[in-house]
Amino acid sequence: MIKETDMPFRDNSVLISTASDVFVEADNADGSYDGAGGAVAFVVENGLSGDDTFLNFGSDDSLLVGRKIFDGNDDGFIAFGPNGVLDVDRFGGGNSRAGSDQFQLVGEGGDDLTVIRYLGAKENSDQHVYADANTLFNLYTQFGAANVLEGDVSDDTIDMSGGARVLLHDNGLGLNLGGDTVTGFGDDDLFVTTSKLWDKTGNGIITFSTNEVLDTSGATGPDGSDPSTGPGGQVDFNVDALTYLGMNTVNGVDYYYYGTANSTAALPPLS
């Protein structure tokens, strides 16, 4: 069913919702931080922080820095250097522009992360958000990069018309991903979350709140308070409900798939 009217979003300006926040001091000393135990948002203080190591940096963890990290080709992906570290203060290409501080991000399995993706910043905020790029790359492998979309932590308008599309909503990060407007969501499209959505009746039909938008769960969801708090943010669809289609786990990341009641979307093997 097509939704006839839209109602306003609530305030989605507070970034960290259900993630634990860990403060990374600008102490110009080499430190070690641990992301084990659920979603962690590492908040890096402006200034020289030193060469820091982040252990157990998982798909549900994020790095919040006071200015954008240099992105040479402006594609939203930051590849680490051949030494496996992130030049977080880099201000241009070449060794002479690497900056003073270097971060090493070690995954939960002990392997170093080599690419992170940019997830934007809230309006009027200087906290720029980065997370593991593999959460998105896994969907690229399943559906093709050209067919996969993702917003950021600001308020986005996303058009899913023109073919079968997949929209990633990485609410497992424990961040508020903003108030997004999605148009052109059809039977062949998928809405994919990394934390399961609250299903009030348990029948697989995800209805929207009285504001007629989807209030998404956070890292600790689903929870009965999600429809009134929307810790993962809010999404205004052109439909009035979503249907849960199943889940799978890819390279340690859980994905939950949602579509229309008459979904014809192509799904990967589900658990």
C-alpha positions as CSV (number, residue, x, y, z in Angstrom):
1,M,0.0,0.0,0.0
2,I,1.3,3.5,-0.9
3,K,1.4,5.9,2.0
4,E,-0.7,9.0,1.4
5,T,0.6,11.5,3.9
6,D,3.9,12.2,5.7
7,M,4.4,13.5,9.2
8,P,7.4,15.2,10.7
9,F,10.5,13.5,12.0
10,R,11.5,13.9,15.6
11,D,14.9,15.4,16.5
12,N,17.6,13.2,15.2
13,S,20.6,15.5,16.0
14,V,22.2,13.5,18.8
15,L,24.7,11.1,17.1
16,I,25.6,8.5,19.7
17,S,22.5,6.6,20.9
18,T,23.1,3.0,22.0
19,A,26.8,2.7,21.4
20,S,29.2,3.0,24.3
21,D,31.5,6.1,23.8
22,V,35.2,5.8,24.5
23,F,37.2,9.1,24.6
24,V,40.5,9.1,22.9
25,E,42.6,11.9,24.4
26,A,44.9,14.3,22.5
27,D,47.7,13.4,24.8
28,N,50.4,12.9,22.1
29,A,51.1,9.5,23.6
30,D,50.8,6.0,22.2
31,G,47.6,4.5,23.6
32,S,45.6,1.3,23.3
33,Y,41.8,1.1,23.2
34,D,39.4,-1.9,23.1
35,G,36.2,-2.2,21.2
36,A,35.1,-5.6,22.6
37,G,31.7,-6.0,24.2
38,G,29.3,-4.4,21.8
39,A,29.1,-1.2,19.7
40,V,31.7,1.3,20.6
41,A,32.1,4.9,19.3
42,F,35.7,6.0,19.7
43,V,35.5,9.8,20.0
44,V,38.9,11.3,19.1
45,E,39.8,14.6,20.8
46,N,41.1,17.4,18.5
47,G,44.8,17.7,18.7
48,L,47.8,15.4,18.6
49,S,46.7,12.0,20.0
50,G,49.8,10.0,19.2
51,D,50.0,6.6,17.5
52,D,47.1,4.6,18.9
53,T,45.9,1.0,18.6
54,F,42.3,0.0,18.6
55,L,41.7,-3.6,19.4
56,N,38.6,-5.7,18.6
57,F,37.4,-3.0,16.2
58,G,34.3,-4.8,14.9
59,S,31.6,-4.1,12.3
60,D,29.6,-2.4,15.1
61,D,32.3,0.1,16.1
62,S,32.9,3.6,14.7
63,L,35.6,6.2,14.7
64,L,34.5,9.9,15.3
65,V,37.1,12.5,14.5
66,G,37.0,16.3,14.5
67,R,37.8,16.8,10.8
68,K,37.4,14.7,7.7
69,I,40.3,12.3,7.0
70,F,42.0,13.0,3.7
71,D,40.3,11.0,0.9
72,G,42.5,11.2,-2.2
73,N,39.8,10.3,-4.8
74,D,36.9,11.5,-2.7
75,D,35.0,8.1,-3.1
76,G,34.1,7.8,0.6
77,F,36.6,5.0,1.3
78,I,39.9,5.5,3.2
79,A,42.5,2.9,2.4
80,F,45.3,2.4,4.9
81,G,48.9,2.7,3.8
82,P,51.1,-0.3,3.0
83,N,52.2,-0.3,6.6
84,G,48.7,-1.1,7.6
85,V,48.0,2.1,9.6
86,L,45.7,5.0,9.1
87,D,47.3,8.5,8.7
88,V,44.4,10.2,10.5
89,D,45.9,13.7,10.2
90,R,46.9,13.3,6.5
91,F,46.3,16.6,4.6
92,G,47.4,15.5,1.1
93,G,49.1,12.9,-1.0
94,G,52.7,11.7,-0.4
95,N,54.8,10.9,2.6
96,S,55.4,14.5,3.5
97,R,51.7,15.1,4.1
98,A,51.0,12.1,6.3
99,G,50.5,14.1,9.5
100,S,51.7,13.2,13.0
101,D,49.2,10.6,14.3
102,Q,48.7,7.1,13.0
103,F,46.0,4.7,14.1
104,Q,46.1,0.9,13.8
105,L,42.6,-0.8,13.8
106,V,42.8,-4.5,14.7
107,G,39.6,-6.5,14.0
108,E,37.9,-8.9,16.3
109,G,39.7,-11.8,14.6
110,G,43.1,-10.2,15.0
111,D,43.4,-9.1,11.4
112,D,44.1,-5.4,10.7
113,L,41.4,-3.3,9.0
114,T,42.6,-1.9,5.7
115,V,39.7,0.2,4.5
116,I,37.1,2.3,6.4
117,R,34.1,4.2,4.9
118,Y,32.9,7.7,5.6
119,L,29.4,8.1,7.1
120,G,29.3,11.9,7.2
121,A,28.5,14.2,10.1
122,K,25.4,15.6,11.7
123,E,24.4,19.1,10.6
124,N,26.4,21.8,12.5
125,S,28.6,19.1,14.0
126,D,32.4,18.6,13.7
127,Q,32.2,14.9,14.5
128,H,32.9,13.0,11.3
129,V,32.0,9.3,11.4
130,Y,34.0,6.3,10.0
131,A,33.3,2.6,10.2
132,D,34.5,-0.7,8.7
133,A,34.1,-0.7,4.9
134,N,33.5,-4.5,4.8
135,T,30.0,-4.1,6.1
136,L,29.2,-2.4,2.8
137,F,31.5,-4.5,0.7
138,N,29.8,-7.7,1.8
139,L,26.6,-6.4,0.1
140,Y,28.5,-5.3,-3.0
141,T,29.6,-8.9,-3.4
142,Q,26.0,-10.2,-3.0
143,F,24.1,-7.7,-5.0
144,G,26.7,-5.7,-7.1
145,A,28.2,-2.3,-6.1
146,A,26.0,-0.4,-8.5
147,N,22.8,-1.7,-6.8
148,V,23.7,-1.0,-3.2
149,L,23.0,2.4,-1.6
150,E,23.8,3.8,1.9
151,G,23.0,7.1,3.5
152,D,25.0,8.7,6.2
153,V,24.3,10.1,9.7
154,S,22.7,13.2,8.4
155,D,19.2,13.6,7.0
156,D,19.2,12.0,3.6
157,T,16.9,11.7,0.6
158,I,17.4,8.4,-1.2
159,D,15.8,7.5,-4.5
160,M,15.5,3.7,-5.1
161,S,13.7,3.8,-8.4
162,G,15.1,2.5,-11.6
163,G,15.6,-1.2,-10.8
164,A,16.3,-3.6,-8.0
165,R,18.1,-1.7,-5.2
166,V,19.4,-2.5,-1.8
167,L,19.6,0.1,1.0
168,L,22.0,-0.5,3.9
169,H,20.9,1.0,7.2
170,D,23.8,0.2,9.5
171,N,21.9,0.7,12.8
172,G,24.1,-1.9,14.5
173,L,26.7,0.9,15.0
174,G,24.6,2.2,17.8
175,L,24.4,5.7,16.2
176,N,21.4,7.8,15.1
177,L,21.6,7.6,11.3
178,G,19.3,10.7,10.9
179,G,15.8,11.2,9.5
180,D,15.9,9.8,6.0
181,T,13.4,10.0,3.2
182,V,13.3,7.0,0.8
183,T,11.4,7.3,-2.5
184,G,10.7,4.7,-5.2
185,F,10.9,1.7,-2.8
186,G,9.3,-1.1,-4.8
187,D,8.6,-4.8,-4.7
188,D,12.1,-5.6,-6.1
189,D,14.0,-3.5,-3.5
190,L,15.5,-4.4,-0.1
191,F,16.0,-2.5,3.1
192,V,18.9,-4.1,5.0
193,T,19.7,-3.5,8.6
194,T,22.5,-4.7,10.9
195,S,20.3,-4.8,14.0
196,K,16.8,-6.4,13.7
197,L,13.8,-4.1,13.7
198,W,11.1,-4.2,16.5
199,D,8.2,-6.3,15.5
200,K,5.3,-5.6,17.9
201,T,3.1,-8.6,17.0
202,G,5.9,-11.0,15.9
203,N,4.1,-11.7,12.6
204,G,7.0,-10.3,10.4
205,I,5.1,-7.2,9.5
206,I,6.9,-4.0,10.6
207,T,4.3,-1.3,10.9
208,F,5.2,2.4,11.4
209,S,4.5,4.6,14.4
210,T,1.8,7.3,14.5
211,N,4.2,9.7,12.9
212,E,4.0,7.4,9.8
213,V,7.8,6.8,9.7
214,L,9.9,3.8,10.6
215,D,11.7,4.2,13.9
216,T,14.7,1.9,13.7
217,S,16.4,-0.1,16.5
218,G,19.9,0.5,17.8
219,A,22.8,-1.7,18.6
220,T,21.0,-3.4,21.5
221,G,17.7,-3.8,19.7
222,P,15.1,-4.8,18.9
223,D,13.4,-3.2,21.9
224,G,9.9,-2.3,22.7
225,S,10.9,1.3,23.2
226,D,12.2,1.6,19.6
227,P,9.0,2.9,18.1
228,S,9.0,5.9,20.5
229,T,12.8,6.6,20.6
230,G,14.1,5.4,17.2
231,P,17.7,5.0,18.4
232,G,18.9,4.0,15.0
233,G,17.2,7.0,13.4
234,Q,14.0,7.3,11.3
235,V,13.1,6.4,7.7
236,D,10.1,7.8,5.8
237,F,9.2,5.3,3.1
238,N,6.6,5.7,0.3
239,V,5.0,2.5,1.7
240,D,3.2,2.0,5.1
241,A,4.8,-1.2,6.3
242,L,7.8,-3.5,5.7
243,T,7.9,-7.3,5.7
244,Y,10.7,-9.2,7.3
245,L,12.2,-11.6,4.8
246,G,15.0,-13.3,6.8
247,M,18.7,-12.8,7.8
248,N,22.1,-14.1,7.1
249,T,25.6,-13.6,8.4
250,V,28.4,-12.7,6.0
251,N,32.0,-12.5,7.3
252,G,30.8,-12.1,10.8
253,V,28.3,-9.3,10.0
254,D,24.5,-10.0,10.6
255,Y,22.2,-8.6,8.0
256,Y,18.4,-8.4,8.3
257,Y,16.4,-8.2,5.1
258,Y,13.1,-6.3,4.7
259,G,10.9,-5.7,1.6
260,T,7.3,-5.0,0.6
261,A,4.4,-7.4,1.3
262,N,4.6,-8.5,-2.3
263,S,8.4,-8.7,-2.5
264,T,10.0,-10.1,-5.6
265,A,13.5,-9.1,-4.4
266,A,16.3,-11.5,-5.1
267,L,17.6,-12.7,-1.8
268,P,20.9,-14.4,-0.9
269,P,20.9,-17.7,1.0
270,L,19.3,-17.0,4.4
271,S,19.8,-18.5,7.8
